[in-house]
Amino acid sequence: MNGTKALLLALAAVNLLAFFLCGLDKQYAKHGHWRIPERTLMLVSACGGSVGMLLGMSLFRHKTKHPKFYLGVPALLLLQLAAAWYFLK
């Protein structure tokens, strides 16, 4: 497996993780269970999972009223896209 394929596979995995964690935290919130810390959700987003987190936020309607998320996650995505553009150029 070459480096590009490995990177794409890792990005897919971290985005699936972000999406899953967003849905899981929403279920925990609905049922009054222990919650996933916001710091963890943002860390997964910052590690390349911003697309998965945005999709999860939209689909599950979760964290959409928290500025840290509705501003922070798109900002992380823009930074990640800019970094990808810079390194691929």
C-alpha positions in Angstrom: 0.0 0.0 0.0 1.5 3.3 -1.0 1.4 6.5 1.2 -1.5 8.1 -0.6 -3.7 5.1 -0.1 -2.7 4.8 3.5 -3.5 8.4 4.1 -6.9 8.2 2.4 -7.7 5.0 4.4 -6.7 6.8 7.7 -8.8 9.8 6.8 -11.8 7.6 6.0 -11.4 5.8 9.3 -11.1 9.0 11.4 -14.2 10.5 9.6 -16.2 7.3 10.3 -15.0 7.5 14.0 -16.1 11.2 14.2 -19.5 10.4 12.7 -20.0 7.4 15.0 -19.0 9.4 18.1 -21.3 12.2 17.2 -24.2 9.8 16.9 -23.3 7.9 20.0 -23.0 11.1 22.1 -26.5 12.2 20.8 -27.9 8.9 22.0 -26.2 9.2 25.3 -27.6 12.8 25.6 -31.2 11.6 24.8 -31.0 8.8 27.4 -29.2 10.7 30.2 -26.0 8.5 30.1 -22.4 9.5 30.5 -21.3 11.8 27.7 -18.4 11.9 25.4 -16.3 15.0 26.3 -16.5 17.9 23.9 -12.7 18.0 23.9 -12.7 14.4 22.5 -15.1 15.3 19.8 -13.1 18.4 18.8 -9.8 16.4 18.9 -11.2 13.8 16.5 -12.4 16.6 14.2 -9.0 18.3 14.4 -7.2 15.0 13.5 -8.9 14.9 10.1 -12.5 14.0 11.1 -14.1 17.3 10.4 -16.2 16.0 7.5 -17.5 13.1 9.5 -18.3 15.4 12.5 -20.1 17.9 10.2 -22.2 15.1 8.7 -22.9 13.7 12.1 -23.9 17.1 13.5 -26.3 17.6 10.6 -27.8 14.1 10.5 -28.2 13.7 14.3 -28.9 17.4 14.9 -26.2 17.3 17.6 -24.1 20.2 18.9 -25.6 22.5 16.3 -26.3 25.3 18.9 -22.8 25.3 20.3 -20.5 27.9 18.7 -17.5 25.7 19.4 -19.0 23.2 17.1 -21.0 25.1 14.5 -18.0 27.6 14.0 -15.1 25.4 15.1 -15.7 22.3 13.0 -16.1 24.2 9.7 -13.0 26.2 10.6 -11.1 23.0 11.1 -12.3 21.7 7.8 -11.2 24.9 6.0 -7.7 24.6 7.7 -7.5 20.9 6.7 -8.5 21.7 3.1 -5.9 24.5 2.9 -3.2 22.3 4.3 -4.1 19.5 1.8 -4.0 22.0 -1.0 -0.7 23.4 0.1 1.0 20.0 0.4 -0.5 18.6 -2.8 0.4 21.6 -4.8 
